[in-house]
Amino acid sequence: MLTIKVYGPGCGNCRKLEEIATKALADAGLEGEVLKVTDTPGIVAAGVLKTPGLSVNGKLVSTGRIPAPESVLQWIREAALAVDKRSLSA
């Protein structure tokens, strides 16, 4: 299962990124959850200096912008492949 986190205080850009991430996860047909991190210490601890930020399975993939939906879908697919490879080698 994938964990996608959207970092930001809840502004319009953060909500838009959450929508894009949720749709990309559904489009990929993968199991996962989209979580919001709205507290400043949590945002800073993740390395996000400009919001919105996005991480997929702990890897920070975007900050300070709304990435294209195609990019988000690609990051999700890449993370799913990495999970699959780790499962096979275990």
N, C-alpha and C positions, 0 to 999 in steps of 0.2 A: 504494500500500500504506500502511495506517495503522500508526502506532506508538503503542501505549498503554503508559504506564508507571505502575506501582504503587509508591509510595514508602512505606517503612516497614521496621522491623527484622526482620520475619518473624513478627510476633505473629498471633494468631488473627484479629483484624480485618483485618490485611493479607492474609492467606490468603483470607479470605472475599471481600474486594474483588477479588482476583485471579480468583477463581472467577466472580464476577459479570461482570467485564470480558471474560473468555474466552468465557463463554456469550453475552453481548451481541454480541460480534464474530461469533460463529457464527450467532446468530439474525438478524443483519443481512445475512448472506450475503456479507460483505466479506473481502477479503484484508488481513491485518495480523498484527502480532505483539504479544504482551503481555510486557513486560519488567518485572523486579523491580529496584528500586534500594534496596539495603539499607545502603549505607554512609552514615554521618552527613554527611560533606561533600557528597555527591551529593544527599541529601535537602534539606539547607539551601540549596544552590545553586539548587535548583528552586523555592525559595520556600515550601517546606512547613514550617510551624512546629509543626503537630500532625499526627501520623500517624493513620490512613493517608491518603495523598494519591494523587490520580489526575490524570494528564495525557493528553490525546489530541492527537497530532501537535504536541507542544510547548506546548499551551495547558493551563495548570493549571485544572482544572474542579471539583475538590473537595479539601478538606483537613479532617482532624479528625473524620471521620464515615464511615459506610458509606452511600453514596447508594442510593436505590431503583434496582433493576435497570432500570426504565423510563427513569429519568434517564440512566443510563449508555448505554443503547441510543440515546436521543435525541442525546446528545453525539457518539456514534460516527457516527450518520447525518449530523449537521450537519458534522462534520469531513470526511466522504466527499464531501458536496456541495461544500464549499469547495475540495477537491482537484480535483474535476471542473470547477468553474468556472475555476480557474487553468489547467487543461490546455486548456480550450477557448479561453481568451484568449491563449494563448501562440502 
